[in-house]
Amino acid sequence: MRFLSSNYRPYLLFFLTMPCLLQDFVTTLEGQVNRPWPRHVIDDSLVGADGVRLADVNGDGLLDVASGWEESGLTRVYLNPGPDFVRRPWPAVTVGATPSVEDAVFADLDGDGFMDVVRKGSY
C-alpha cells in the first residue's frame, strides 16, 4: 500500500495493537519515524479490538476495516466514509456474535468477486 502524507511524501501506515490500546504511527519510506498520527476513534461502543485488517471491500478505492472484538464477542466491518467524514464514527455492519474472536480478515472465498469476512477464534 502506498499513501501520501500532507506534504506529499510517501509513507506506510502501521497499526500496533496492544490490549485495549491502538496506536497509529506513521513511518516514512526513508525509515524515519514521524510524530504519532492523531488518533481518530471510529467506534467506541465495544471493547477489546484484537485484530484489525484493511481492504477495499466495496470498490470505492478506500480502505475498509474488519475487526474482531474479543471482549465484546462480536465481529464488525467498518466502511470508510471518505475524507469528509473519516474523523467521525464509521458506518459499521456487525457480522455476528463471535465469542473469543481473535482476528477478522477479508477474503473472496468462493470466487464470486465479493469479499467475505473470515474470523478466527480460540476455544
Residue pairs with C-beta under 8 A, 6 or more apart in sequence:
1 12
1 13
1 54
1 63
2 10
2 12
3 10
3 11
3 12
3 13
4 10
4 11
5 11
5 26
5 28
5 34
9 28
9 29
10 28
10 29
11 26
11 27
11 28
11 29
11 34
12 26
12 27
12 29
13 24
13 26
13 37
14 24
14 25
14 27
15 22
15 24
15 52
16 22
16 23
16 24
16 25
17 49
17 50
17 51
17 52
19 48
20 47
20 48
22 39
22 49
22 52
23 36
23 39
24 36
24 37
24 39
25 33
25 34
25 36
25 37
26 33
26 34
26 35
26 36
26 37
27 33
27 34
28 34
40 86
40 87
41 89
42 65
42 78
42 89
42 90
43 76
43 78
43 89
43 90
43 92
44 89
46 69
46 71
46 72
46 74
46 76
47 69
47 71
47 72
48 69
48 70
48 71
48 72
49 67
49 68
49 69
49 70
50 67
50 68
50 69
50 70
50 101
50 102
50 103
51 67
51 68
51 102
51 103
51 104
51 105
51 120
52 65
52 66
52 67
53 65
53 66
53 67
53 103
53 104
53 105
53 106
54 63
54 64
54 65
54 66
55 63
55 64
55 66
55 106
55 115
56 62
56 63
56 64
57 64
57 77
57 79
57 106
57 115
58 64
58 79
60 80
60 82
62 80
62 82
63 80
64 77
64 78
64 79
64 80
64 106
65 77
65 78
65 80
65 90
66 75
66 76
66 77
66 78
66 104
66 105
66 106
66 117
67 75
67 76
67 78
67 104
68 74
68 75
68 98
68 101
68 102
68 103
68 104
68 119
68 120
68 121
69 75
69 76
69 101
70 100
70 101
70 102
73 97
73 98
73 99
73 100
73 101
74 94
74 95
74 96
74 97
74 98
74 101
75 94
75 95
75 96
75 98
75 101
75 104
75 117
75 119
76 92
76 93
76 94
76 95
76 104
77 92
77 93
77 95
77 104
77 117
78 90
78 91
78 92
79 90
79 91
79 92
79 93
80 86
80 90
81 88
81 90
81 91
95 104
95 117
95 119
98 104
98 119
98 121
99 121
100 121
100 122
100 123
101 119
101 120
101 121
102 120
102 121
102 122
103 119
103 120
104 117
104 118
104 119
104 120
105 117
105 118
105 119
105 120
106 115
106 116
106 117
106 118
107 115
107 116
107 118
108 114
108 115
108 116
109 116
109 118
110 116
